[in-house]
């Protein structure tokens, strides 16, 4: 029972996404997932979006709908891709087929804005859903190198 216009969007958790763990102070981890906005071009109540599910594995989409009364409904769905592309090794930011301290250093260079020209950067091997390399990758890589993650 929507009031007025409806806005529909989804958050996309791609295959291999690693949810950041909470830290010692028990704060809820914050992470950004890719957001895709749906449209209703015909104004017929059927919302559509084009999205490239290119990687093999299971995507988790959380669909949201909000009306002008600020009422929000959500539903989670899973989509499994079997004939796509295999993602690279998660955390292998330099694409050398190993997750090591070089990946952590390269990620920190990216985060601090240092010059990375001439460096091989494989954005497909990030841990998150956004098209950015961030702190989640550094944490994942360091945990992997320390043997805290076996993936």
C-alpha positions in Angstrom: 0.0 0.0 0.0 2.4 2.6 -1.2 1.7 6.3 -0.7 2.5 8.4 -3.8 5.6 7.8 -5.9 7.8 4.8 -5.2 11.6 4.7 -5.3 13.2 1.2 -5.8 16.8 0.3 -5.4 19.0 -2.6 -4.4 22.3 -3.2 -2.7 24.5 -5.8 -4.3 26.8 -8.1 -2.4 28.9 -9.9 -5.0 30.3 -13.4 -4.8 33.3 -13.6 -2.5 32.4 -10.4 -0.6 34.0 -10.5 2.8 31.9 -8.8 5.6 34.3 -6.9 7.8 34.6 -8.3 11.3 33.7 -6.2 14.3 36.6 -4.9 16.3 37.3 -5.2 20.0 35.0 -2.4 21.0 32.1 -4.4 19.5 31.1 -1.7 17.1 29.1 -2.8 14.1 31.3 -2.8 11.0 30.4 -0.3 8.3 30.8 -1.2 4.7 29.5 0.2 1.4 27.8 -2.1 -1.0 27.1 -1.1 -4.6 23.6 0.5 -5.0 21.6 0.1 -8.2 18.6 2.2 -8.8 15.6 0.8 -10.6 13.4 2.9 -13.0 9.8 2.6 -14.1 10.0 4.1 -17.6 6.4 3.2 -18.6 5.0 4.4 -15.2 3.2 1.0 -15.0 4.5 -0.1 -11.6 7.1 -2.5 -13.1 10.6 -1.4 -12.1 13.6 -2.4 -14.2 17.3 -2.2 -14.2 20.2 -3.5 -16.3 23.0 -5.0 -14.3 25.9 -7.1 -15.4 26.2 -10.2 -13.1 29.5 -11.2 -14.6 31.2 -13.2 -11.9 30.5 -16.8 -11.1 29.0 -17.4 -7.7 26.1 -16.2 -5.6 25.1 -12.5 -5.5 23.0 -11.4 -2.6 20.7 -8.5 -3.5 18.6 -6.6 -0.9 15.8 -4.9 -2.7 14.2 -1.8 -1.2 11.1 0.2 -2.0 10.3 3.6 -0.4 7.1 5.6 -0.9 6.7 9.3 -0.4 5.3 8.6 3.1 8.9 7.3 3.9 7.6 3.7 4.3 10.3 1.2 3.3 9.9 -2.4 2.4 12.8 -4.8 1.7 13.5 -8.3 0.6 16.7 -10.3 0.1 17.2 -12.4 -3.0 20.1 -14.6 -4.2 21.2 -14.9 -7.8 23.7 -17.6 -8.7 25.8 -17.1 -11.9 27.3 -20.2 -13.4 28.4 -19.2 -16.9 30.2 -16.0 -16.0 33.8 -15.1 -15.3 35.8 -16.5 -12.3 36.8 -13.6 -10.1 40.5 -13.3 -9.3 41.9 -14.2 -5.9 40.4 -11.9 -3.3 43.0 -9.6 -1.9 45.5 -10.2 -4.8 45.5 -6.4 -5.6 48.6 -6.5 -7.7 47.4 -9.6 -9.7 50.6 -11.7 -9.1 48.6 -14.8 -8.0 49.6 -14.4 -4.3 48.0 -12.5 -1.4 50.9 -11.0 0.4 52.3 -7.9 2.1 52.9 -6.4 -1.3 49.2 -6.2 -1.8 48.7 -4.5 1.6 51.4 -1.9 0.8 49.9 -1.3 -2.6 46.5 -0.9 -1.1 47.8 1.6 1.5 49.5 3.5 -1.3 46.2 3.8 -3.1 44.3 4.8 0.1 46.9 7.6 0.9 47.0 8.9 -2.6 50.6 8.0 -3.2 51.9 7.6 -6.8 51.0 4.1 -8.1 51.8 4.7 -11.8 53.6 1.7 -13.2 51.9 -0.6 -10.6 49.6 -3.4 -11.7 46.3 -2.9 -9.9 43.7 -5.6 -10.3 40.4 -4.0 -9.1 38.6 -7.3 -9.8 40.3 -8.8 -6.7 38.9 -6.4 -4.2 36.8 -7.7 -1.3 34.0 -5.3 -1.5 31.2 -4.5 -3.9 32.1 -1.0 -4.8 34.5 -0.2 -7.6 36.9 1.2 -5.1 39.8 -0.4 -3.2 39.6 0.5 0.5 40.3 -0.3 4.1 38.4 -3.6 3.9 41.1 -4.9 1.5 44.0 -4.0 3.8 42.3 -5.7 6.8 41.5 -8.8 4.7 45.0 -9.0 3.3 46.7 -8.6 6.7 44.4 -11.3 8.2 45.2 -13.6 5.3 49.0 -13.1 5.6 48.7 -13.6 9.4 46.9 -16.9 8.8 43.6 -15.7 10.3 41.8 -16.3 7.1 42.1 -19.5 5.1 40.1 -18.4 2.1 
